[in-house]
Amino acid sequence: MSARVFLYVQHLLGIGHLRRAATLARALAAAGFDVLLVSGGAPLGDLTLDGVRFHQLPPLRAANAGLKELAQLDGTPVDATFQASRAQRLLDLLRREAPDVVITEQFPFGRTQLRFELLPLIAAAKALRPRPLIVSSLRDVVRRSASPQRVAESVETFADFDALLIHADPALVRLEESFPAWASVAERARYTGYVMEEILAQDAATPAGTGEVVVSAGGGALGGPLLKAAVGARRLGALADRTWRLLVGPNMPAADRGEVEAARDERMIVEPARADFPALLHNATLSISQAGYNTVIETVRHADRAVLVPFGTARETEQVDRAQALAERGMAAVVAPGTLSPATLAAAIAKAMAGPSIRSFPPIDTGGGVATARALERMLAGRGNG
């Protein structure tokens, strides 16, 4: 019987967390695991789940871009009754599944707003017999704005975990650069490489995007200013001889999309985000994007040159740190949060075009899915459950 994996993920604003978790789940399923992906965010209609079972919890989201408060999808605040009901559903599901491995995406190093259900989940997992492996699945960067108390709580909670799998290439970004208590977790931590979907050969062979400027903003919830600045940068003459392709994510507000549509010229294409995004990057002259995990790794893996426009606030530092890591190595030009305008974007485009191609740098490790499967297999075999 295949080892059973219970993989929990919660996306709050963008859709990157869910897409990466689904990519990881598919890699585990391909390696022979029986995977249940448990999602607590808004449903995503085009999520690929080949070989993966899926369970949707009553969904919630961030109440606003501050990401501190939670709300139901209609904006209703999340109260104690909702929390208790959802937590009980999660516990009931765990007990029915009786998994061999429980994976929490980000927690306890992030998603602390979900402690109301994740702390009971970990306690219930510890109580199962046989006890499953309990693993934290973490991206390359955590927010530096976490208070010392919050960092200490993360370390304390991690005491109940068997392993921390960091989905990054330490040659590019190291977790210890953003997590100050690294020494307290390092013994149970291992890098897997980045988790991404490899481009299909037939996609790479298509001419889509050849010579273009491709502008993307992930799910699009906060992407309106970037796309509007791109329209303005082109009007200032930045790569004006190229076709510009602006990709609109599914969560972009209708008003923002309307403004972009109204301002575009005959050499600008405005269309929904595409499944062949890696092929577009492969063929394009330049990628302009935010600095979420999935987009940056696809950019580094496939693009020629890039401008990154990270989302950032005093609290949310993840995208800024990821973009800065690439900028320090000369792999991308960056427009800092709070400075985005057509002029600053045009200046960053000029810098990116004058700099080296990303393809001139050593390739990064993007085998995180396979490496995660192997790590779990070793851990299970080591305790006699494999």
Secondary structure as UniProt FT lines:
FT   STRAND          4..9
FT   HELIX           16..30
FT   TURN            31..32
FT   STRAND          34..39
FT   TURN            45..46
FT   TURN            50..51
FT   STRAND          53..56
FT   STRAND          60..62
FT   TURN            65..66
FT   STRAND          70..72
FT   TURN            73..74
FT   HELIX           80..97
FT   STRAND          101..105
FT   TURN            107..108
FT   HELIX           112..114
FT   HELIX           115..127
FT   STRAND          133..138
FT   TURN            144..145
FT   HELIX           148..158
FT   TURN            159..160
FT   STRAND          163..166
FT   TURN            170..172
FT   HELIX           175..177
FT   TURN            180..181
FT   HELIX           182..185
FT   HELIX           186..188
FT   STRAND          189..191
FT   HELIX           201..204
FT   TURN            208..211
FT   STRAND          213..216
FT   TURN            218..219
FT   TURN            221..222
FT   HELIX           224..235
FT   TURN            236..241
FT   STRAND          244..248
FT   TURN            250..251
FT   HELIX           254..263
FT   TURN            266..267
FT   STRAND          268..272
FT   TURN            275..276
FT   HELIX           277..283
FT   STRAND          286..289
FT   HELIX           293..302
FT   STRAND          306..308
FT   HELIX           318..328
FT   TURN            329..330
FT   STRAND          333..334
FT   TURN            337..338
FT   HELIX           342..354
FT   HELIX           358..360
FT   HELIX           368..382
FT   TURN            383..384
//
